Structure formats: C-alpha cells, structure tokens
Amino acid sequence: MPAWQVLRHSTGASRFEALRASSLTPLIGREEEFEFLQRRWARVKEGRGQVVLVSGEAGIGKSRIAAVLADRLSDEPSLRLRYFCNSHR
C-alpha cells in the first residue's frame, strides 16, 4: 500500500506549477488564443468587466497559456481567481 510523508509546505499554487515551473518552454502556436485573452484584458482596463473560461481536454495547454498571461500581467493591478478540477476526475 502506498504511503507518503509531508516534508514541507509547497510554494507552488497548482499542480501545473509544481510539476513544470522549472522547465517551461516558450509558448508556440497559441498566438490567436493569447491575443484573445489580451483583448479581454484591454476591455477590463476600459471598465468593461470580463470573464473567461478556459476549458478542454487534459494536456492541451490551458494552464500554460494562463501562466503566460499571469506572468505578462504581473505588474498590473488585478484580482486573479483560479479553480482546478480534481486530478483524478
């Protein structure tokens, strides 16, 4: 029977960050999706609130594009809400 022991508190905010933070490659082939998100952000800054749902099959890059967007917006004031599905369902 598998057993685990907690060694320390994780500094990662998600499974994505915990597994891939040190090995991220450049974002390639997602220009259209990223430009869409940037246009939504521009609307927010104009006072026109926006909600974006990023959904799809596992492994298609949802967390990756969200991480790039968060990184590029890190200097701008914002409220970021993140929700994750159970990794086993």
Secondary structure per residue as TSV (DSSP state, phi and psi in degrees):
chain	resnum	aa	ss	phi	psi
A	1	M	-	360.0	127.1
A	2	P	-	-65.2	145.1
A	3	A	-	-141.2	148.6
A	4	W	-	-131.6	154.4
A	5	Q	-	-125.8	132.4
A	6	V	-	-75.7	125.8
A	7	L	-	-102.4	-33.2
A	8	R	S	-165.8	165.9
A	9	H	-	-74.9	136.4
A	10	S	-	-77.6	141.0
A	11	T	-	-89.9	-13.7
A	12	G	-	-77.0	144.9
A	13	A	S	-91.3	-9.6
A	14	S	S	-153.4	168.6
A	15	R	H	-61.4	-39.6
A	16	F	H	-56.5	-50.9
A	17	E	H	-64.8	-40.2
A	18	A	H	-63.6	-37.3
A	19	L	H	-87.6	-27.4
A	20	R	H	-128.3	-1.3
A	21	A	G	-56.1	-35.8
A	22	S	G	-88.5	-5.1
A	23	S	G	-129.3	32.8
A	24	L	-	-74.0	137.2
A	25	T	-	-102.2	166.7
A	26	P	-	-59.7	146.7
A	27	L	-	-76.7	118.6
A	28	I	-	-126.4	135.4
A	29	G	S	80.6	13.5
A	30	R	-	-121.5	26.2
A	31	E	H	-60.7	-43.8
A	32	E	H	-61.7	-46.3
A	33	E	H	-65.3	-41.3
A	34	F	H	-67.5	-40.2
A	35	E	H	-62.9	-37.2
A	36	F	H	-59.4	-47.2
A	37	L	H	-63.9	-38.0
A	38	Q	H	-65.8	-37.3
A	39	R	H	-65.6	-38.3
A	40	R	H	-63.3	-40.4
A	41	W	H	-64.6	-39.0
A	42	A	H	-60.8	-39.0
A	43	R	H	-64.5	-39.5
A	44	V	H	-59.1	-45.7
A	45	K	H	-65.7	-22.7
A	46	E	T	-82.1	-1.7
A	47	G	T	91.4	11.6
A	48	R	-	-106.6	87.9
A	49	G	-	-50.6	147.9
A	50	Q	-	-138.0	151.3
A	51	V	-	-130.3	134.3
A	52	V	-	-125.8	128.3
A	53	L	-	-105.4	122.6
A	54	V	-	-106.5	113.7
A	55	S	-	-138.1	160.1
A	56	G	-	159.3	179.7
A	57	E	S	-64.7	155.7
A	58	A	T	-60.8	137.9
A	59	G	T	88.7	5.6
A	60	I	S	-90.8	-3.4
A	61	G	S	106.4	17.5
A	62	K	H	-60.6	-50.8
A	63	S	H	-66.5	-34.3
A	64	R	H	-64.9	-47.4
A	65	I	H	-69.3	-34.2
A	66	A	H	-65.4	-38.3
A	67	A	H	-66.4	-40.3
A	68	V	H	-65.4	-43.9
A	69	L	H	-61.6	-46.1
A	70	A	H	-60.9	-39.0
A	71	D	H	-64.8	-43.6
A	72	R	H	-71.2	-22.7
A	73	L	T	-100.5	8.4
A	74	S	T	-61.3	-26.2
A	75	D	T	-88.6	-4.3
A	76	E	S	-101.7	141.8
A	77	P	-	-66.2	130.5
A	78	S	-	-161.8	164.4
A	79	L	-	-115.8	121.5
A	80	R	-	-113.2	119.6
A	81	L	-	-108.3	129.1
A	82	R	-	-127.3	133.0
A	83	Y	-	-128.8	143.4
A	84	F	-	-129.2	146.5
A	85	C	-	-79.0	159.9
A	86	N	-	-62.5	133.4
A	87	S	T	-68.4	-12.3
A	88	H	T	-105.4	5.1
A	89	R	-	-136.4	360.0
